[in-house]
Amino acid sequence: MTIEFTDQVAIVTGAGGGLGRSHALALAARGAKVVVNDLGGGVDGSGGSSAASQEVVALIKANGGEAMAHGANVAHFDEVDDMVQQALSQWGRVDVLVNNAGILRDKSFAKMTLDDFKLVMDVHLMGSVNCCKAVWETMRTQSYGRIMMTTSSSGLYGNFGQANYGAAKMAVVGLMNTLSLEGGKYNIKVNSLAPSAATRMTESLFPPETIATLTAEAVTAGALALVHKDSPSNYILCAGAGGYSSTRIFETEGIYLGADQQSPEAVMAQMDAINNLDGQQDYDSGFMQPEKFLGKAMAYLKANA
């Protein structure tokens, strides 16, 4: 199977450099018309310039592709909506949205200001929300859409000094979970990518001798797998240095305590049984958890009637 995007329109946020640049160039090379979005600010979100996005557009056009630049700040819905409307005006549809824009304001939680926490949430979480909202009705109407969130191991597992970033990156997974359910009947698939790559944002985090293996292109291979027509949905793909894996949120089978046993002491005493991995399940929706607990309660009441 060859992955191609001929006659499709893709929006890639934060595409002036790093992973976004790689994603945009790869989508264009495989036939997509690309909106190259980048505010052009620093890693911390300060400043702004169109030079980087214009350079990516020029590269795409030099290779025979079609592209346009847009400097929307993804944290501002009106700017994002203008970007989407320009894409629709020029090409008539939007098939792919790659939510990649991001900033860092790393500090330990004790030293982090609430402004720095909020700004990172605004860019990563609300930026993804704004972009999804701006394309959602178009994708519903055309009965086709592919959306990718960019999550992170810092959100999935935690990372010292990144309370703001980690909270935002876990939040986009929650957004994916619900949008994949709501978009299913409209052929809208929503996935998340957890990348490991040496970019302007992350290169200081990795040992120098590993930088050469942590290419953006290795991550982009995973990104394109998540946004093509035959992609899965509600899937978290982890990619870096040529390695690819998936992360799923599982729930153990757990236990049941009768009404006369439901105390914190009893819960603590049963932690080993609660943590038992036998029979753990991968849920398709949040309702499956209370459904399981109600089933246990009904079985208990029947057995003790």
Buried (B, 14 or more C-beta within 10 A) or exposed (E): EEBBBEEBBBBBBBBBBBBBBBBBBBBBBBBBBBBBBBBBBEBBBEEEBBEBBBBBBEBBEEEEBBBBBBBBBBBBBEBBBBBBEBBBEEBEBBBBBBBBBBBBBBBEEEEBEEEBBEBBBBBBBBBBBBBBBBBBEBBBEBEBBBBBBBBBBBBBEEBEBBBBBBBBBBBBBEBBBEBBBEBEEBBBBBBBBBBBBBBEBBEEEBEEEEEEBBBBEBBBBBBBBBBBBEBEBBBBBBBBBEEBEEBEEEEBBBBBBEEEEEEEEEEEEBEEEEEBEEEEEEBEEEEEEEEBEEEBBEEBEEEEE
